[in-house]
Amino acid sequence: MNDRVMKSYRFRAERETDWKRLDLIIKRAEKRGVDGLSDEEMAALPGLYRQAVSSLSVARSISLDQNVVAYLETLCTRAYFFVYGTRSRFWERIAAFFARDWSAAVRAARGPTLLSFLCLFGGALLAFFLVLGDSEWYWTFNGYGDSRNPNATYDQLRATLYETETGIVDMLSAFAAQLFSHNSGIAIFAFALGFAFGMPTAVLLLYNGLSLGSFFAVFWQKGLAYELTGWLFIHGVTELFAVILAGAAGFMIGGAVAFPGQRSRMESMRQEGETAAMVIIGAVVMLFLAALLEGFGRQLITSDTVRYAIAGTSLVFWLGYFYLPRRQAGDARD
C-alpha cells in the first residue's frame, strides 16, 4: 500500500465518525425539523459542520477518493441550510409574503409601475377624448356585441348600472370565477410578454386602456359619469391596480433584457425575475379579490355612496399597504 493510499485511509478513519454523526443529525432535522433535535445535537451541529467543511477542503487539495469528496460536498450542502439557512414552514412563508416580501417587491418596482400606469391610463385618456369628439371612434376600440354603446339611450345605460334581476344571485359565483379567469389571464399575459423588451406588454396595456376610455366616454356623453365611476371602481381600483402591477412585472423583465448592464442577459433576467415573480403572484391575488367584488359587491350593492366608499377604502388600503414605510424584521430584532 503506497503512501497516498495510506494517507487517504487514515484521513477517512480519523474523521468518518464525525461525518456519520453529522449525517444522522441532518437526517433527523430533515424528517422532524430543527425543533426535533435535542439540545446536545443543536450544540454539536455547528462544530460538526465546520469540521466537515474543513475535511472537504483537505480532501479536494490532496485528491483523495472522489466518492469521499462527493459525499462531503453533499453532506456540507445539506448541513449548510440548517446552520445558516432560514427554514420556515409553509404557512410562515405565506405570512412573510403578505407581511413583507410582496410589498417590498412592489416598492422596488416604482419606475416600471409608473410606466405601466401611464400606458394604461394614457390609452384611456386618448380614447376618451377621441370618442367625445366623434362617437364613431367607439367602434374602433370595442366590438359590436356590447349593448352599452353610443346608440344606447340614457335609460338603457343606467339600467345596466343598477341590476335588479331577482335571479342574479344564483349566477354570481360562476360569474366571479369567469372574471377571475379572464383578468388573471390578461395579467399573466402582460407579464409573460415582457421578455420581448416590454413592447408587447405596453401594447396590451394601451389596448385595454383604449377600451376602458371609450367605454367611459359613452356614459359621460349621457350624463352618467358619476354613476359609472362608482359602479366601475368598486372593483376597478383593485383590478386596475393589479393589471398595472402585472404590466410593471413585464416591464421589469423587458428592462433586464434590454439593459443588462455589466451582467449577462440571463443573469439580469434571473435577478429581476425574482422580484417580478413576487409582484405577479400578488397581482393574481388582487385579481381574485377584484373578481369577488365585481361578481358580488358590484351586482348586489346599488348605492352610489356605498360603492364610492368601498372604492375609496380599497385605494387607501392598497396605497398604504404597498408604499407606507414599515419596520423590517431585522429592525424589530434590534
N, C-alpha and C positions, 0 to 999 in steps of 0.2 A: 504494500500500500504506500503510494508516494506521499510526499509532504502535503500537497494541495488537498488530496482526499482526506488525510488525517485532520487537517485544519478544518475542512468542511464538516467532518463528523463531530469533532469536539465543539465546534460553533453551535451546531444544532442541538447536541446533547446538553450543553450548558444552559440553553435558553428555551428549549421546547416546552418545559413545564410551565413557564410563564405565558408562553403563547397559547397553550391549551386552556389555561385559567382565564385569560382574556377572552378567548373564543367562547368559553362557557358562559361568562358574564354577558357578553354581547347577545348570544342566543337567547338567554333568559330575558334580556331587555327587549329584544325584538318580539318575543311572544307576549310578555306581560306589561311592557312599558317600563320606563325608568322607575316608576313608583313600586314596581315589583322587586326591585333589588334591595338587599339588606344593607344596613349601614356599613358593614365591613366591605361589601362589594363596591358600594359607592365610593368609599375612601380609596380602595385599591385601583379603581378604574383609571384615573389619570396617570398614575405611576406605571401601570402595565401598558398603557397606550404609548407613553414616551419610550419605554423600553422596546416595544415592538417597532416604533419608528426608527430608533437607533439601530436595531437589528437589521431592518430593511436597508438602511444606509450602508451598513457594513457588507451585507450580502451583495448589494449591487457593486460595491467597489472591488471586492475580491472575486467576483464572477463565480459564485457558488452554483449549486444545482438550481436551474431555472424554475423548477417546481416549487422550491422553497421561496424564491423571490416572488413568484406569482401568488403563493399562499399569503405571504406577508403583505403584499400590496392590497389584496382583498381584505385581509384582517384589519389593516390600518384604516382603510377606507370606511369599513363598517363601524369601527370604533370612533372615527372622527365625528360622525354625526351625533353620537351620544355624548362625546366630550365637549364639542364646540357647537354643534348644530342645534337648531331650535326644532324640537319635535313636539308638535301640538296635535291635539285631537281634531277630528273633522269639524265639530261644532265650534272649537276655538278658532280655527282658520276662518270659518264663516263669519264669526263675530269680529275678527280682526279685519276682514274685508270691508264690512259695513262701518266699523268704527274708525278705521284709519286708512286702509290701502286704497279704497275706491276714491275717496275724496282727495287723497294726496295725488293720485294719478290724474284726476281732473284738473287740479290746480297746476300740475306740471304741463298741462296741455292748453294753457290760456291762449297762446297765439293761434294754434290750429282751431280752437273753439271759436275765436273771434272770426277767423276766415270762414268757417262753416256757417256761422250766423249771418255774415254778410252775403254769402252765396244764396242762402235760403230766403232771407227777407229782402235782399236786393232783387231777386227774381219776383217776389211777391209784389213789391212796390212797382216794378216795371209793368207787370201785367195789370195791376190795379189801375194805373193811370191810362194805359192803353185802352182798357175796356171802358173806362169812363169817357174817353174821347170818342170811341167807336165800339158799340156793342158787338159788332161782328168779330172783333178780336177774341171774344169769349170762346168761339168755336175752334179757334186755333189751339187753344190751351186745354180744352176739355172736349170730351166726347158728346155724342148726341143722345145718349141714353138717360141722362140725368134730367129730371123734370125741373130742377132748380136752375133755370136758365133765364136769359133776358126776356123770353117770351112769356114767362110766368107772371101772374098777377100778384098784387100785394097780398091778398088773402091766401093764395096758394102757397106763396113763400112762407108766410107767417105760420101756416098750418104745420109746416114741416118742423118748426122750432118748438112746437107745443103739442106733441103727440098725445092723443087721448084714447087711442085704441085699447079696449079693455083686455084683449088677449095678448098684449105685447110682452107682458112679464114672462110668459111661458117661453118666449123666444130669446130672452136676453142672454142667458148663459151661452147658447150657441153663437149668438151674435158677438159676444165678447171674445170667445175663442177664435172666431174668424178674424176679428180685428187684430188680435194679438199676433196671429199667424202672418197676416198681411204686413203689419207695421214692422214686426221684427225681421221679416224678410227684406224689407227696404233698408233697415238699419244695417243688417249684416252685409247686404249687397254694397252699401256705401263704404263699409269698412274693407271688404274684400277687394274692391276695385282700386283701393289706394295704391297698390303696388305699381300701377301704371302712372307714376309721377303725380298721383292725385287728380289727374284730369277727369277721368270718368266720375269720380266722387263729386267733383264740382258740378259737372253736367247734371247728375242725378239730383243734387240739392237744388240747383237752379230750376230744373223741370218741376219739382214738387212745389217750389216757391211760386212759379208761374201759375200752376193750377190753383194754389191757395189764394193768390192775389186776385185772379179773375173771378173766382167764386165769391170772394168778399165784395168785389165791385158790384155784382148783381144785386146783392141785398142792400148795399149802400144806395144804389140808384132808386130803390123802392122805399127808402127811409127806414130800413130795418137793421142798420149797422149796430145799434146798441143791443138789440135782442140777439143778433147773430154772434156778437162778441162773447156774450155770456154763455150762449149755447155751445160755442166752439171751444172756449178756453177753460171750461170746467174740466175738460180732459186735455185740451190742447197745450196748456202750459207744460204738463208732464211729457206729453207725446212729442211736441216740437223740441223741447229741451233734449229729449233722448235722441231724436234724429240729428240734432246739431252735434251732440257728443259722438254719435256714430260717425258722422262726417269728419269730426275732428280726429278720431282714431284713424280713419282712412288717410287724412292729410299727414298724420304723423308717419305712417308707413311710406307715403309718397315722398315726404321730405327726407326720410332716411335713405331712400333710393336715389333721389336727385342730388342730395347734398351730404354725402357720407363723411366729408372732411378727411381726417387722417386715417380713418378706419376703412376697412373693406366694406363693400355694399352689404354683404351677408352679415358682417358683424354689426354694422349700423342698423340693419333691419332687426336683428335679434335684440339689440338693446332697446330700441324704440318699441319693438313689438311687445315687450313685457309690459310696458306702461299702457300701450294701446289696447292690449288684451283686457287689462283691468277696466279701462273705460268702456269698451264694447260690452263686456259682461254686465256691468252696471246699467248700461243703456237698455239692455234687454229686460232687466228687472223693472226699469222705469216704464217700458212699453207694456209690460204685463199689468202694472198698476193703472196705466192710462186706459188700457182696454177695459178694465173693470169700471173705471169712471165713465167711460164712453158708453159701455154696454148697459150699465145700471144707472149710475148717477145722472147722466145727461137725459136719459129717457124717463126716469121716474121723478126727477126734480124739475118742476116747471116754473119755479120762482126765479126771476132775474136776479133778485137780491142774493138769494142763496147761491146761485150759480157764480156770481161775481165774488162772493165771499170765499167759495171753495177755490176758485181760480187764483185769487189774491193770496190765500193761505198757501197754496201749492207753490207759487212763485217765491214767496218769502222763505218757505221751508227749504226749497232746493238751493236757492242762493246762499242761505245761511249754512246749510249742510256742506256745500262744496267750498265756499270761499271764506267763511269766517275763520280766523286763526284759532288754533286749538293746541293744547299741550300734547306733546308726543309722549310715547311710553317711557322713553329714556328720561324725559324731564320729570315725569311723575316719580320715577325711582330716585332721582337726585333729590 
